Amino acid sequence: MDVKADHIIDARNSYCPGPLMEMIKAYKQAKVGEVISIYSTDVGTKKDAPAWIQKSGQELIGVFDRDGYYEIVMRKVK
């Protein structure tokens, strides 16, 4: 699935809960329908970000293993 992100947060080399906090900040600034992508090298983000996305009722587009980091992609739905 190839989705273009409206917002890209590069949180590589920061540690939990930093990447998740950056994603939440971007979510609050995004408009409904926009796609947010976060890059993280912290393994905890791979689990924590999707859990927050689900809990907050947003759409998890995917969690991808990239070359040396994870990319978590979500869509703001409300």
HUTA-V509171 format. One record per backbone hydrogen bond with DSSP energy under -1.0 kcal/mol. NH is the residue of the N-H (numbers start at 0). CO is the residue of the C=O. Records with the same first field share a line. If there is no record, write none. Layout:
NH: CO ; CO
This chain:
5: 34
6: 34
8: 36
10: 8 ; 38
13: 10
17: 14
20: 16
21: 17
22: 18
23: 19
24: 20
25: 21
26: 22
27: 23
28: 24
29: 25
32: 75
33: 30
35: 73
36: 6
37: 71
38: 8
39: 69
44: 41
47: 43
48: 44
50: 46
51: 47
52: 48
53: 49
54: 50
55: 51
56: 53
57: 52
58: 74
60: 72
61: 72
63: 70
65: 68
67: 65
69: 39
70: 63
71: 37
72: 61
73: 35
74: 58
75: 33
